[in-house]
Amino acid sequence: MKHLSSLTVIVTTLIITACGAPAAPTVNAADVQHTAEAAAFTMVAETLAAVPTETPLPPTETPTETPLATGTAQPSPTLDVTLTSTSAPVSNATGDPCNRSLAGSPRGRETVIRIVNTTRSLVKVSLYLSETAAHGECGYRSYELSRNNDVVITDLVQGCYSLLAWSDDPRGKFRSTGGGCINNPDKWTFEISANNIKFVGP
């Protein structure tokens, strides 16, 4: 009888349970996990969206080694000057001490020289003083004489002179040479013609 009453209790319990109030829903563990993960991802996304965007910093200045300005002097302006007669000696590269312009006041005993152009052309003249024994003066001077004109030179010294005169006039080109030695302070004359240069004493 004992068995029958236990069985009755079990059957009765089953009937009551089946007909009674609805059973409580069961929770699936996988669904709970997925819900939690979705909530976590949502929170992370909202947090990242709330973070302010980074503004890039301005570029830093990189030091360079630029040299300082130097005090370089500006070149001086130059002047173009043309001289027909030189008064100061000019050295030369040939090694000949007399291949130079004759000084304005050469050393030695003074004299006066006159050069006369007797032609009807413009004449260029080169006057050369051979080396003087007493003072070693020597060199060249250049002159330009218009037709029938002359020049008187008062700053020369006694010595031996050679002259070369020429004209490039198309109506009558010529070239003349001449010379002579002067041994006193009087005025000495060289007369230029198309054929020669005549040396005339005082």
C-alpha positions in Angstrom: 0.0 0.0 0.0 2.9 2.1 0.6 3.9 1.9 -3.0 0.5 2.9 -4.2 0.4 6.0 -2.2 3.8 7.2 -3.4 2.7 6.7 -6.9 -0.5 8.6 -6.3 1.4 11.5 -4.9 3.7 11.7 -8.0 0.8 11.4 -10.5 -1.1 14.0 -8.6 1.8 16.3 -8.6 2.3 15.9 -12.3 -1.3 16.7 -13.0 -1.3 19.7 -10.9 1.9 20.9 -12.5 0.6 20.3 -16.0 -2.7 22.1 -15.4 -1.6 24.7 -13.1 0.1 28.1 -13.7 2.4 28.4 -16.7 6.0 27.5 -16.1 8.6 30.3 -15.8 10.6 30.8 -19.0 14.0 29.4 -19.1 17.0 31.7 -20.0 19.5 30.6 -22.6 23.1 31.3 -21.5 24.3 32.1 -25.0 21.6 34.8 -25.4 22.7 36.4 -22.2 26.3 36.5 -23.3 25.4 38.0 -26.7 23.3 40.7 -25.0 26.2 41.6 -22.7 28.7 41.8 -25.6 26.4 44.1 -27.6 26.0 46.4 -24.6 29.7 46.5 -24.1 30.4 47.3 -27.8 27.8 50.1 -27.7 29.4 51.6 -24.7 32.9 51.5 -26.3 31.5 53.1 -29.5 29.8 55.9 -27.6 33.0 56.5 -25.6 35.1 56.8 -28.7 32.6 59.1 -30.3 32.8 61.4 -27.3 36.6 61.7 -27.4 37.6 65.0 -29.0 39.5 64.8 -32.3 43.2 65.5 -32.0 44.2 68.9 -33.6 47.7 68.5 -35.1 50.4 70.6 -33.5 52.0 73.4 -35.6 55.3 72.3 -37.1 58.3 73.1 -35.0 61.0 75.3 -36.6 64.0 73.3 -37.6 67.2 75.3 -36.9 69.5 75.8 -39.9 73.1 76.8 -40.0 72.8 79.9 -42.2 76.1 81.8 -42.4 76.1 85.3 -41.2 76.6 88.1 -43.7 80.2 89.1 -44.2 81.4 92.7 -44.6 82.4 92.3 -48.3 83.4 95.6 -49.7 81.6 96.7 -52.9 84.0 97.2 -55.9 84.9 100.8 -56.6 83.8 102.3 -59.8 86.4 102.6 -62.5 87.0 105.4 -64.9 88.1 105.1 -68.5 90.8 107.6 -69.1 92.8 108.1 -72.4 96.0 110.1 -72.2 98.0 111.3 -75.2 101.0 112.3 -73.3 102.2 110.6 -70.1 104.0 112.4 -67.4 104.9 109.5 -65.0 107.1 106.5 -65.9 105.2 103.3 -66.6 107.0 100.0 -66.2 106.8 97.3 -68.9 106.9 93.5 -69.1 109.6 93.2 -71.7 112.5 93.7 -69.3 113.9 96.7 -71.2 114.1 99.6 -68.7 113.7 102.1 -71.5 110.5 100.6 -72.9 108.3 102.9 -70.8 106.8 106.4 -70.8 109.3 109.2 -70.0 108.7 110.9 -66.6 107.3 114.5 -66.6 110.4 115.9 -65.0 113.3 113.6 -65.9 116.6 114.0 -64.1 119.4 115.7 -66.0 120.4 119.0 -67.6 117.4 120.8 -68.9 116.8 121.8 -72.5 113.8 122.9 -74.8 112.6 121.0 -77.8 110.2 122.1 -80.5 108.5 119.7 -82.9 107.0 121.3 -86.0 104.5 119.6 -88.4 105.1 121.1 -91.8 102.6 118.8 -93.6 98.9 119.4 -94.3 97.9 116.2 -92.4 97.3 115.3 -88.8 100.5 113.8 -87.6 101.2 111.4 -84.6 104.7 111.6 -83.2 106.7 109.3 -80.9 109.7 110.9 -79.2 112.3 108.6 -77.7 115.1 109.6 -75.3 118.0 107.2 -75.3 119.5 106.4 -71.9 121.5 109.3 -70.6 124.9 108.5 -69.2 124.7 110.8 -66.2 121.2 109.9 -64.8 119.9 106.8 -66.7 116.8 108.6 -67.9 115.1 107.1 -71.0 111.7 106.4 -72.4 108.9 107.5 -74.8 106.5 110.4 -75.1 103.7 110.7 -77.7 102.2 113.8 -79.3 99.6 114.6 -81.9 100.0 117.7 -84.1 97.4 119.1 -86.5 98.6 120.3 -89.9 101.1 123.2 -89.9 101.2 123.2 -86.1 103.9 122.7 -83.5 104.6 121.9 -79.8 107.3 123.3 -77.5 108.4 121.0 -74.7 110.2 122.6 -71.7 110.5 119.6 -69.3 113.1 117.5 -71.2 116.8 117.0 -70.6 119.8 117.0 -72.8 120.5 113.7 -74.5 120.0 111.8 -77.8 116.5 111.7 -79.3 114.8 109.6 -82.0 111.5 110.6 -83.6 109.0 108.6 -85.5 106.1 110.6 -87.2 103.3 109.1 -89.3 100.0 110.1 -90.9 97.0 107.9 -91.7 95.3 110.6 -93.8 93.9 108.8 -96.9 95.0 111.8 -99.1 98.6 111.1 -98.3 99.8 108.5 -95.8 103.4 108.7 -94.8 106.0 107.6 -92.2 109.1 109.7 -91.3 112.0 109.1 -89.0 114.8 111.3 -87.7 116.7 112.4 -84.6 119.7 114.1 -83.1 121.7 114.7 -79.8 121.2 117.8 -77.7 124.1 119.1 -75.6 122.9 122.5 -74.3 119.9 124.2 -72.8 118.9 126.2 -76.0 115.8 125.4 -78.0 116.3 122.6 -80.6 113.8 121.9 -83.4 112.6 118.8 -85.2 110.8 119.6 -88.5 108.5 116.9 -89.8 107.8 116.5 -93.5 106.4 113.6 -95.5 109.9 112.4 -96.4 111.9 112.9 -93.2 112.4 114.6 -89.9 115.0 117.4 -90.0 117.0 118.2 -86.9 117.8 121.9 -86.5 120.1 123.3 -83.8 119.7 126.6 -81.9 
